């Protein structure tokens, strides 16, 4: 018996040791690889910088779980996400880099994922590149508004013989899940303050309210006006002529696109390749052009030439990303956890190396309590050092709440902002319980003791009580806007009521200070802190090395079934909407938030 126990113990110990050595060895390999990872391939002379239009250029750096990263490595897929600041600096360096002779905007099938606010900033960087005299070649089989918005800056713009150019205006489409929740037996009660506060409509209506339709129409009109004015800057068509194309044709065949000046020529892929070979000084027929992807070029950026001040300086401008819905507590990746974010702001406030803060906001808002926790800390931070807000694609409702205490607010013309309003959202599973045979009972000491239950709908008395909280928060919201934005209460009431505004309209009504992008905000912060050129950028949250994250989550990959289009797009949209419900976690059920994501096409 003793020998048997010894053998069992030895076997178990051996298995543990083997596992530890295996996992430890793998971890050591990963850590060593991450520490010794070489820089990307060297950029050769006469290279063409390739910007794939299928890239997603987003504010903060791409984050993935170790499982996701490992899965990508195993199946050979690549991450098609780039960091906005990296892209802008790469394009600026390429303008002065003698090795880069041109930029190729390479079209791809499918929708372009980058939002309009970031596209505008990238387009401005491409326009500066164009001013150097270097060509920008743009080619795709088909063009749509989002791709064309960027590609219209090209010196040579072409499309395939069997392609099409879609330029038919913008539309906003929102899914309403009232019927879905009814079928599931989930009840929803909504209290709102602000005639335009439409976030709860997706739960209780099957279509847009008149007020919501009005504000969406106004926003789309501003966005579309900015698009036609921008694309006309480098094309032989006026904004009105572009508008006429959208009104009367919508889709242009290749010959029509050339004849009307929408593109310069029709070209096969081989013709574009020959043009790029010509720019690369390649004479041999069997060789392709000398191309370097934007991602590879970013890996080779010269830190001394970055627009991040003086490398190594101990005087920092902290660039803090507030990206995703605002939730109570710590939050997860792509969420703004109130407690976690407030702690980061506290750390920056007491960090003597940080001289100024740029808060990049890309959020539809969320929890009222979490938004207030963040704003209170932002006010304290402002007392110590300048705080500049740069608004991305959306900075509305709670996203505006956490922005308004900044020294200055800068938004893009196509930013969605405002939405100064509050709503309460209360779920119950009364019908679901009945459908599945679940019954509830309760013992309580007072009539209101069971107010927070989800077993039934709220009574009129309970709703009246909760409405007081909604009104209180709305009054606080509008008062704070009046104080921080130096607007009278009457002026605030005119621009609030939950209404969304484009960035250009928000500047007109006093909700933002000026129109511009992220780089402008950084320059304003440096000036406000009187830093001259002696500063550097430090981004938050910092992205930990893959090997470090791998140790926390081994092999956390998952599989997903992909349906044929357009079913797959619909499935993803519904999955996103339903998953988004989990971000509604305010302790009181009160929110300052936009509706579910509005699909603009």
Buried (B, 14 or more C-beta within 10 A) or exposed (E): EEEEEEEEEEEEEEEEEEEEEEEEEBBEEBBEEEEEEEEBEEBEEBBBBBBBBBBBBBBBBEBBBBBBBBBBEEEEEEEBBBBBBBBBBBBBBBBEBEBBBBBBBBBBEEEBBBBBBBBBBBBBBBBBBBEEEBBBBBBBBBBBBBBBBBBBBBBBBBBBEEBBBBBBBBEBEBBBBBEBBEEBBBBBBBBBBBBBBBBBBBBBBEEBBEBBEBBBEBBBEBBBBBBBEBBBEBBEBEBEBBBEBBEEBEBBBBEBBBEBBBBBEBBEEEEBBBBBBEBBEBEEEEEEBBBBBBBBBBBBBEEEEBEBBBEEBEBBBBBBBBBBBBBBBEBEEEBBBBBBBBBBBEEBBEBEEBBBBBBBBBBBBBBBBBBBBBBBBBBEBBEBBBBBBBBBBBBBBBBBBBBBBBBBBBBBBBBBBBBBBBBBBBBBBBBBBEEEEEEEEEEEEEEEEBBEBBBBBBEEEBBEEBBEBBEBBBEBBBEBBBEBBEBEEEBBBEBBBBBBBBBBBBBEBBBBBEBBBBBBBBBBBBEBBEBEEEBBBBBBBEEEEBBEBBBEBEEBBEEEEEEEEEEEEEBEBEEEBBEBBEBBBBEBBBBBBBBBBBEBE
